[in-house]
Amino acid sequence: MAVISYLTKIQFDFGAIKLLADEMKLLGITRPLIVTDQGLVKSGVLDTIRAHIPNDFDVSIFDGTPENPTEAATRAALAVYKENKCDGIIAVGGGSSMDLAKGVRLLATHDGPLAQYAMVEGGVPRIRPDIAKLIAVATTSGTGSEVGRGAVIVLEDGRKLAIVSPHLIPNVAINDPELTLGLPAFLTAGTGMDAITHCIETFLATAVNPPADGIALEGLRLATRSIETAVKDGSDRQARWEMMMGSMMGAMCFQKGLGAVHALSHPLGALKGVRLHHGTLNAVFLPAVLRFNRPVVGDKYDRVAQAMGLPDGTDIADAIADLNARIGIPASLREMGVGDDALDAIAEAATKDHAHPTNPRKATREDYRKLLDEAMAGN
């Protein structure tokens, strides 16, 4: 039986950030910890957020979020939270800052380490509702973590695992497309393909949830029709609005599960010695996985093609590969700097990832190895 729930309060539109102080007061947050990253500090986005927090709030800042959030960084942010006696968290950024903030809100009231709360370790029931308050302010249009119930974090043992619970959904999401207007083209492309992948994989996932299917398809329609405009002209307000809405809608469907794209990109994103952007990895894997799943999805690909505005009979895997090329996504994993030596371990790890069970076609280790080979060669 599928659980169908949409429980997050969302403030969405241009100017939504002006409601931040009101939402803090409603939650009783007076000493917030802002969790963000150095890029947003340097770009001035953090200053924009601070301008909407009155001086009577005692604000602390942790700006050391890495591109792929880690347990070590989570502990460092937790130390700032406790040292300053904070009573709530404001996550500012994309999925990395939000996932790290979710780890902090959990460890503020739960004993570590984080591994015991990972979904694949049976950690879901170990997460109690008594966790710190969290407001998530999105500055990208991709992960949708501001409305998601999970945090994907690289643990001390090197595994990149999901910590999942309805209690981790932020108390409030603030989605202001104004905050994405300065996002560089390469990040717009990578995060945008993350959103598109979420919409497609959740729609194809095995759980029965017709409301989520409808949301995923509408999110896909919005994201695919606006991503090229957003990449070419980052100041286009309609495209930015539609990308942020499509991103949020894809994440609202996470309760259906994901699939083989994420089962591969999660462990690959934990590789040391190479910086791999999650959304870009998803984009590179998506055509190969679509081809792999095609024999078992029935008429669902026709519905995906329709949502994407493609002519009847279009191969959606080829269409995604063409879209990737048009917006500057690397053609292969090799182009991203991935070497052959790690592929066997990644294939094995994919079979243990939390996204693996809900892929529409059962994938073996050998299947994942073939998908990796295809993505290494390019689509």
N, C-alpha and C positions, 0 to 999 in steps of 0.2 A: 504494500500500500504506500502510495506517495504522500508525503507531507507537503501541503501547499500553504505557504505563509509568506506574507510581505509585511514586515513588522517595523521597518526602519522609517523614521521621520526624515523627509528629504526636503530641503529648501533649494529649488532649482530655478535659475534664470539669471540674466544679467543683473548685477547688483545684489545678489543673494548674500554676498559676504558682509553686507551692512547689518545683517541679522545675527552676526556672530555673538556680540555681547548679550543680546536678548536671550539667545539659546544657552549661553553660559549661565546666566542668572536663573533660568528655568531649571537647569540641572544642579544648581547650587555650587558651581565651580567658581572659586575665588582666587585660587593659587594654581593656575594651569602650568603644565609642562608642555611647551611646543616642541614636537618632534618633527624635524625636517632635515634637509641636507645642505651641503655647502653651495651647490649650484643655485638653489633658491635664495640663499643668503646673498650671493654675489649678483644675482639678477635683479635684486630689489623686491622680489615677491614677498619675502618675509616682512620687509618694511611695510608693504601694503596691508598685510594681515595685522601687524602690530598697530597700525593706524586706526583699526576698527576695534581695538581693545582699550577701554578707558584706563586712565592711570590708577584708579582705585583697585585694579586687579594686580596681584603680585605675580608677574610672569617670569618663568624660568625657561631656558632654551637648551635643547640638545640638537646640534646640527651635524652630528657625525654619522648619519645614516649612510651605509654603503650601498652600492648599486644593487647588490643582492644581500638583503638584510641577514645578519648573523646573530647567533646566540650571544657572542661576545659583545657586540654592539648593543644588544637588548639589555644586557647586564649593566653596561656603562650608562645607558639612559635611565635605567632603574635606579642607579646610584644617585643621579641628579634628582630624580623624582623624590627619593626618600630624604636626601640631604636638605632639600628645600621645602619639605613637608607639603608637597603638592597634593591637591585634592581632585585632580582631573587632568585629562590629556587632550591636546589639540594636535592632530596629525595634519601636517601641511605638506602636500606633495603628491606623488604618484603612489603606486603600490608598495614600493620599498618603504617609504616613511610610514604608510598606514599599517603595513604588516608588522613593522618593528614596534609601532605604537600599540598594536594589539598584544604583542608579546609582553610589553611593559605593563599594560593594564592587567594582564593575567598574573604576572609575577608580583605585582603590587600586593596581592592577597593570597597567592598560592606559592607553595614551596617549589623550587626548581629541582632538577633541571627540566628544560623544555621537552626533552624526548618523551617523558612519561605522558605528555598531553597530545602527542602526535596521533593523527587518525589511524595510521597503520599499526600503531602500538596499542590500540584500544583505548586511546586517551579521551575520547569524546565525553563519556560519562564522568570523568574525573574533573571536568571544568564546572565549577559552581557559578551561580549567578552573582556572587558577591565580588565583583571585579570593579576596577576604577572606571569612572565615567569617561566617555570618549566622544569627541566631535571630530569628524573627518572632513577636511577641506581639500577638495580635489584640485590639482593644478595641471593634470594631464587628462587625456581622454583615451583610456586604454584598459587598465586593470579592473576598474569598477570596484576596487576594494572598499570604497566608502560605503557600499551597501552589501558587502560580502560578509559571510560568517567565518571566513578562514584567514589564516596568516601562513604564508610559505616562508620558512626561515632555514638558513643553513646552520645545522646544529654543530655542536662541538666535535662530533665524530665524522663530520664531513658530509653527512646526508642532508639533502634539501627536502624537507618534509612539511606537510600541511598540518597545522593545528586548527581544528574545526569545531565550532560549537555555535548554536544560536546566540549564546551569551556574548560572543565576540563581535556580533554586528554592532557597529557604532551606534550610540544613542541618537545621534543626529548626523546627517550628511549635508554638507553645504556644497552645491555644485553651481559655481558661477563661471560661465564660459569666458567672462572677461579675463580671468586669471590664465587662460590658455592662449591669449592672443599673441604673446611673444614666444611661443614654443617653436624651437628650430624645426626646419623641414624634416630632418632625419629622425627626430624624436616624434614628430607628428605622424610620420609614416610607420615607425615601429610600434608606437602605442596604438595607433589606429588599427593596424593589423592584429594586434592583441585583442581589441574589441571585436573585430570581425570574426576572429577565431572563436572567441567565447560564444558569440551568437550562433555560429554554425555547430560547434561541438555540443553545446547544451541542447540545441534543437535535435541533434542526432542521437543524444545519449538515451540509454535504454529505459529510464524511468518514465512512467505515464503521468504526464502533467500538462494537459492541454492549455491552461492559462499561461504557463511558462513558455510553451511552444509559440503561442501567439506573440508574446513579448519578445522572444528571441528573433522571430522573423521580422517584426517591425523594427527592432534595433538594427538588424542586418540591413534592412532597406535604407534606413537613415545613414548608417555608417558607409555603406558602399557608394551611395550617391554623393556623399560629401567629402570623402577622404582625399580625392585628387585635388579638389579645390582648396581644401585646408592645407595640403602640402605645398601647393603652388603659391597660394596667397594666404599667409597666416593671419591676416587681418580681416578676412571675410567672416563677418559676425554670424551669418546664417549657417555657414559650414561649421564653424566652431560650436555653435549651439547644437547642431545635429550630431556632430561627433561625440560631444559630451553626453547627449541623451542616448545615443546608440551604445556607448560604453556602459553607461549606467544600466540600461536595459539588459545587456548581455550578462552583467553580473547579478542582476535580480534573478536570473535563471540558474545560478550555480547549484541550487538545491537539486537539480536534475542530475548533476555530475558532469564531467568533461569526458576526455577520451585520449586516444593514443598520441595526439599532438602534445598535450600537456604531460603525459606520462614520459615522453622523451625529453621535453624541454626542461622539466624540473631537475632531473639529475644532471643534465648537461650544463645547466646554469650554475651548478655548484663546483664545476671544474676549477681548479686552482691554476694560476698562471695565464689565464686568458679571460678577458672581459666580454661576456656574452649577454646582450640585451634580451630579456625574456620575450618581449613581443616580437622582436626580429626573428628569434628562433622559431616561434610559433608560425610566423609567416613562411619561413623556409620549409618547415615540416608539413604545412597544411596541404599542398598539392599531392604529395606522396601518400599521405594518410587518406585523403579523399578517394584516391584511386584504390587504395587497399580496402576501404569500407564499401565501395560501390556495390559489390554483389549482394549485400544484405540489407540495404536501406529502402528497398521498394521505391515508392514514388516520392520519397522525401527530397531527393536531389532536384526533382522538378519544382518542388515548392521553394527550395533554396534558390534555384535559378530565377524563379519568378520574383522572389524578394529582391534579388540583386539586379533586376531589370534586364536579364539576359534573354536573347531570342530562344525560342523553343529549339531543343536539340543541342544547345551549347554544352560542351564539356566543362563543368565548373572547376575541375582541377586545373585545366589549361587556362581558364579565365582568371583564376587566382594567381597563377604563375605570371600571366601577362600583366595583371594589376601590380604585382610585386615589382616587376621590371619598370613599369611606368613611374612608380613613386620612389624608385631608388633603393629598394630592398636588395641585399646581396643575393646572388643567384644560387649560392651553395653554402654549406657549412664550412667547406674548405676556404672559401673566400672570407669567412668570418674568423679564420685562424684556428679552426678545429683540426687536430691531427688524428691519424688512424689508431694510435696506440690506446686511446680510451674507449673505443667504440664497443668492444665486448662488454666492458663493465657497465656502460650506459645501457646497453640492451638488457642486461640482467636487472639493473636497477629499475628500468621501466616496468618490468613485470610486477614490481613491488610497490609502485607508486599508487597513490590514492585515486588517481584519474584512470588507471588501467581497467578496473572492473566495469565501468560504465561505457566503454567504447562499444559501438554497436556490433563489431565483429571481434570475436575473441582472438587476441594476439599472443603468440608465443615469443619466447626469447629470439628464436630464429627469424620470426616475422619482424621484430623490432630491429634486428641486425640488418635485414634487407632494407627497411625503411631508412635506416641511418646511411646505408650505402647509397641509396637513391638521393638522399638529401646532400650527401657529400659531393656527388657528381653534379647536382643541379637539376632543376626541374625544367 
